Amino acid sequence: MNDVVLKLEGVEKRYNKGLAGEIHVLRGAELRLKAGEMVALVAPSGAGKSTLLHMAGLLDAPDAGAVEIGGQMLSGKSDRQRTKARRQDIGFVYQFHHLLPEFSALENIALPQMANGVAKGAASERGRALLETVGVAHRADHRPAELSGGEQQRVAFCRALANKPRILLADEPTGNLDPTTSDQVFDALMTLVRETGLAALVATHNMELAARMDRVVRLENGQLVDG
């Protein structure tokens, strides 16, 4: 059984910066991400971590190379096909939580499920179970503005996993938090990954957190190298 859920093969990405000329961000990037694996993506600011996550998450198309999810080639597919794959297979978490301010924590988790056809009762039940896993079930009926930064980000994790994706892509998910809260939130993320068995690629500047993951990949000169 092939347990590789995300494969990047020879991924290239360039941007035309006008007078500044062409910037070659990714130069044949290669990655294999397995189910149940938590991988840290580290690189200096501006090296292309977000670009790589956009390629992996089908938010942008590579200039060359292949992106596969669950063995299915998705680079080069239509916007509709890539959107469907994102909705089914990928969860995203960013440095800022991006929760909908007018809805409660539970509603923020239930809404993506309902958009995918899940009944409200079942969506709420899964939402409460996820909130329980990360220790904030008692805050289910509170709106984002009533939550602490750490609580907001835990709810964002739950929302990203609401539709049971196979892959979680996280871009500096603890970057806005103080060290103590960062550790607590990262523990919650690890719990979710271990209990669900999904694959997670986490971009971070925090080398202590990176060291706690299964492995570390570095983005250097547009390529991914272990360590």
C-alpha positions as CSV (number, residue, x, y, z in Angstrom):
1,M,0.0,0.0,0.0
2,N,1.4,3.4,-0.9
3,D,1.0,5.7,2.0
4,V,2.4,8.8,0.3
5,V,-0.5,11.3,0.3
6,L,1.4,14.3,-1.2
7,K,4.1,14.2,-3.8
8,L,5.9,17.2,-5.3
9,E,8.1,16.3,-8.2
10,G,10.4,18.7,-10.0
11,V,8.2,21.7,-9.0
12,E,9.3,25.0,-10.6
13,K,7.9,28.5,-9.9
14,R,9.0,31.9,-11.3
15,Y,7.6,35.3,-10.8
16,N,8.1,38.3,-13.1
17,K,8.9,41.3,-11.0
18,G,8.9,43.9,-13.8
19,L,12.1,46.0,-13.7
20,A,13.5,43.6,-11.1
21,G,13.3,40.9,-13.6
22,E,12.3,37.2,-13.1
23,I,12.6,35.6,-9.7
24,H,13.1,31.9,-9.7
25,V,11.6,30.8,-6.3
26,L,11.3,27.0,-6.7
27,R,13.9,25.1,-8.7
28,G,12.8,21.4,-9.0
29,A,11.5,21.0,-5.5
30,E,10.8,17.4,-4.5
31,L,8.8,16.2,-1.5
32,R,7.1,13.0,-0.3
33,L,4.6,13.4,2.6
34,K,3.2,10.2,4.2
35,A,-0.1,9.7,6.1
36,G,0.4,10.3,9.8
37,E,3.7,12.2,9.3
38,M,4.3,15.6,10.6
39,V,7.1,17.5,8.7
40,A,8.6,20.9,9.5
41,L,9.4,23.2,6.6
42,V,12.0,25.7,7.5
43,A,13.7,28.5,5.5
44,P,14.6,32.2,5.9
45,S,11.9,34.8,5.3
46,G,11.4,35.3,1.6
47,A,12.9,32.0,0.6
48,G,9.6,30.7,-0.8
49,K,7.9,28.7,2.0
50,S,4.5,30.2,1.3
51,T,5.0,29.6,-2.4
52,L,5.7,26.0,-1.8
53,L,2.6,25.6,0.4
54,H,0.6,27.3,-2.3
55,M,1.8,24.7,-4.8
56,A,1.2,21.8,-2.4
57,G,-2.3,23.2,-1.6
58,L,-3.3,23.7,-5.2
59,L,-3.8,27.4,-4.7
60,D,-1.3,28.1,-7.5
61,A,0.0,26.1,-10.4
62,P,3.7,25.3,-10.9
63,D,5.4,26.5,-14.0
64,A,6.8,22.9,-14.4
65,G,6.7,19.7,-12.4
66,A,4.0,17.7,-10.8
67,V,1.8,17.8,-7.7
68,E,0.0,14.6,-6.8
69,I,-2.5,13.9,-3.9
70,G,-3.3,10.4,-3.1
71,G,-1.6,9.2,-6.3
72,Q,-3.8,11.5,-8.5
73,M,-2.0,14.1,-10.7
74,L,-3.6,17.5,-10.0
75,S,-1.1,20.0,-11.5
76,G,-2.4,21.0,-14.8
77,K,-6.0,20.2,-13.9
78,S,-8.9,22.7,-14.2
79,D,-9.7,25.2,-11.5
80,R,-12.8,23.2,-10.8
81,Q,-10.9,20.0,-10.3
82,R,-8.3,21.6,-8.1
83,T,-11.0,23.3,-6.0
84,K,-12.7,20.0,-5.5
85,A,-9.5,18.3,-4.4
86,R,-8.7,21.2,-2.0
87,R,-12.2,20.9,-0.4
88,Q,-11.9,17.2,0.0
89,D,-8.3,16.5,0.8
90,I,-6.6,19.6,2.2
91,G,-6.9,21.7,5.3
92,F,-5.2,25.1,5.7
93,V,-4.0,26.9,8.8
94,Y,-2.3,30.3,8.7
95,Q,-0.5,32.6,11.1
96,F,-3.7,34.6,11.6
97,H,-6.8,32.5,12.5
98,H,-9.2,34.0,9.9
99,L,-12.2,32.8,11.8
100,L,-15.6,34.4,10.9
101,P,-16.2,37.0,13.6
102,E,-20.0,36.9,13.6
103,F,-20.1,33.1,14.3
104,S,-19.2,31.1,17.4
105,A,-16.3,28.8,17.6
106,L,-18.5,25.8,17.0
107,E,-20.3,27.5,14.1
108,N,-16.9,28.2,12.4
109,I,-16.2,24.5,12.5
110,A,-19.7,23.4,11.4
111,L,-20.1,25.7,8.5
112,P,-17.4,24.1,6.2
113,Q,-19.0,20.7,6.8
114,M,-22.5,22.0,6.0
115,A,-21.2,23.6,2.8
116,N,-20.1,20.0,1.9
117,G,-23.6,18.6,2.5
118,V,-23.2,17.5,6.1
119,A,-26.4,17.9,8.3
120,K,-26.2,20.6,10.9
121,G,-26.5,18.1,13.8
122,A,-23.7,15.9,12.6
123,A,-21.5,18.9,11.8
124,S,-22.0,20.3,15.3
125,E,-21.3,16.9,16.8
126,R,-18.0,16.6,15.0
127,G,-17.1,20.2,15.8
128,R,-17.6,19.6,19.5
129,A,-15.5,16.5,19.4
130,L,-12.6,18.4,17.7
131,L,-12.9,21.2,20.2
132,E,-12.8,18.6,23.0
133,T,-9.6,17.1,21.5
134,V,-7.8,20.5,21.7
135,G,-9.2,21.4,25.1
136,V,-11.5,24.3,24.2
137,A,-14.9,22.6,24.2
138,H,-16.0,24.9,27.0
139,R,-15.6,27.9,24.6
140,A,-17.7,26.4,21.8
141,D,-20.4,29.1,22.0
142,H,-18.0,32.1,22.2
143,R,-17.2,34.3,19.2
144,P,-13.6,34.7,18.1
145,A,-13.2,38.1,19.7
146,E,-14.1,36.5,23.1
147,L,-11.3,34.0,22.7
148,S,-7.6,34.3,23.5
149,G,-5.0,34.1,20.7
150,G,-4.2,30.5,21.6
151,E,-7.9,29.5,21.7
152,Q,-8.5,31.2,18.4
153,Q,-5.7,29.2,16.7
154,R,-6.9,25.9,18.2
155,V,-10.4,26.6,16.8
156,A,-8.7,27.4,13.4
157,F,-7.0,23.9,13.6
158,C,-10.4,22.3,14.2
159,R,-11.9,24.2,11.3
160,A,-9.1,23.0,9.0
161,L,-9.8,19.4,10.0
162,A,-13.6,19.7,9.9
163,N,-14.0,17.9,6.6
164,K,-11.6,15.2,7.4
165,P,-8.8,16.1,5.0
166,R,-5.9,13.9,4.3
167,I,-3.3,16.7,4.4
168,L,-2.9,19.7,6.7
169,L,-0.8,22.6,5.4
170,A,0.2,25.2,8.1
171,D,2.0,28.4,7.5
172,E,3.6,29.7,10.7
173,P,0.6,28.6,12.8
174,T,2.1,29.7,16.1
175,G,3.9,32.8,14.8
176,N,1.6,35.3,16.5
177,L,1.8,33.6,19.9
178,D,4.0,34.0,22.9
179,P,6.4,31.1,23.7
180,T,4.2,29.4,26.3
181,T,1.0,29.7,24.3
182,S,2.9,28.6,21.2
183,D,3.9,25.3,23.0
184,Q,0.4,24.7,24.1
185,V,-1.1,25.3,20.7
186,F,1.5,23.1,19.0
187,D,0.7,20.3,21.5
188,A,-2.9,20.6,20.4
189,L,-1.9,20.4,16.7
190,M,0.2,17.3,17.4
191,T,-2.7,15.7,19.2
192,L,-5.0,16.3,16.2
193,V,-2.4,14.9,13.7
194,R,-1.7,11.8,15.8
195,E,-5.4,11.1,16.4
196,T,-6.5,11.6,12.9
197,G,-3.6,10.1,11.0
198,L,-3.4,12.9,8.5
199,A,-0.2,14.2,7.0
200,A,1.0,17.6,8.1
201,L,3.4,20.0,6.5
202,V,4.2,22.9,8.9
203,A,6.2,26.0,7.9
204,T,7.9,27.5,10.9
205,H,10.7,29.7,12.1
206,N,10.6,28.0,15.5
207,M,13.4,25.4,15.5
208,E,12.4,24.0,18.9
209,L,9.0,23.1,17.5
210,A,10.5,21.9,14.2
211,A,12.7,19.5,16.2
212,R,9.6,17.9,17.8
213,M,8.2,16.9,14.4
214,D,9.0,13.6,12.6
215,R,11.5,15.3,10.3
216,V,12.6,18.6,9.0
217,V,13.0,19.8,5.4
218,R,14.8,23.0,4.4
219,L,14.1,25.1,1.4
220,E,17.5,26.1,0.0
221,N,18.0,27.8,-3.4
222,G,14.6,26.7,-4.4
223,Q,15.1,23.0,-3.5
224,L,14.0,20.9,-0.5
225,V,16.8,19.1,1.4
226,D,16.4,17.0,4.5
227,G,17.6,18.3,7.8
